[in-house]
Amino acid sequence: MKQYSNAYIIGFAAGVCLVCSIVVATSAVVLKERQDRNKVLDRQKKVLIVAGLMEEGQKITADAVQQIFDDNIRIRAVDLQTGDFDSDIDTVTYDQRKATKDPALSRVAPENRAGITRLPLKALIYERVAGDEIELLILPIEGKGLWSTLYGFLALAPDTTTIEGLTFYEHGETPGLGGEIDNPRWKSLWKGRSAYDAEGKPAITVIKGAAGPPEDDPFRVDGLSGSTLTGRGVSNLVQFWLSDDGFAPFLAKFRAERSAA
Ligand SMILES: Cc1cc2nc3c(=O)[nH]c(=O)nc-3n(C[C@H](O)[C@H](O)[C@H](O)COP(=O)(O)O)c2cc1C
């Protein structure tokens, strides 16, 4: 059998490594744009689903998603502390998750049960619009579940308390357990319930066990069996984003402007 020198073997292995790393690096660079585009597309789809403009699992082209999104959804930047709109922010390029990690664009979060450590100074909100009419407010929400940070959207009617929908677009909870937060049947249980109680405090809570229908049991949602901890995380994060540290200042201004109009 032919004997190869050590230098040949090392050189050959190094050559294979180099070729492989070039292939991997090139694919990462070439595919990055497509991956980013797919992420945006996925988020747009989730916004359309929570806005009632698309069915869960509906097969639809990327162009059609973009079209429905552009025709019906308006994105606006909100200053979380004042509740005012910030028209200086380019909502197309603004990356809220990146901003949350940037000390210049975020602040340390007040103590909370949602596991949120930093808050962006500006948050993007989505409005479902028909002409000049705002039909729905879609708020980005995030916070800790059991294993992971859950990222999603909460849709509120213009009264700012009636929940129209809830969806998560990213999480790492266990499929079949905490992952059941993606189950359309469970998500449908949120519609028609109330985010705030009569005193204006965030009240919607995922309970252990079964809740009644929204008319009789407006502040409670069925728990997910075997997944109390994820359910608790969902309660905590939804309540956080409904609180004064989240979107409450914006929602108060939104209500005031509507009643003045
Ligand atoms: C492998 C494994 C994965 C689990 N994943 C989840 C999960 O994603 N979410 C969750 O709340 N509980 C999960 N649990 C269960 C929790 O440890 C805990 O028992 C449960 O949340 C309690 O809910 P229950 O009171 O409804 O039974 C998991 C347990 C195991 C062993």
The ligand as a Gaussian input file, in Angstrom:
#p B3LYP/6-31G(d) Opt

LIG

0 1
 C      -38.568000      17.149000      29.018000
 C      -39.585000      18.058000      29.636000
 C      -40.003000      19.161000      28.947000
 C      -40.942000      20.042000      29.509000
 N      -41.333000      21.140000      28.830000
 C      -42.219000      22.001000      29.380000
 C      -42.604000      23.181000      28.705000
 O      -42.202000      23.480000      27.568000
 N      -43.444000      24.019000      29.361000
 C      -43.930000      23.750000      30.621000
 O      -44.668000      24.571000      31.151000
 N      -43.605000      22.636000      31.251000
 C      -42.757000      21.746000      30.680000
 N      -42.405000      20.626000      31.342000
 C      -43.087000      20.314000      32.592000
 C      -42.619000      21.223000      33.747000
 O      -41.422000      20.722000      34.259000
 C      -43.683000      21.221000      34.856000
 O      -43.847000      19.936000      35.338000
 C      -45.027000      21.682000      34.317000
 O      -44.925000      22.960000      33.751000
 C      -46.046000      21.741000      35.420000
 O      -47.300000      21.899000      34.790000
 P      -48.622000      21.171000      35.305000
 O      -48.791000      21.663000      36.723000
 O      -49.701000      21.631000      34.386000
 O      -48.371000      19.702000      35.237000
 C      -41.474000      19.755000      30.795000
 C      -41.035000      18.622000      31.489000
 C      -40.110000      17.782000      30.923000
 C      -39.669000      16.582000      31.694000

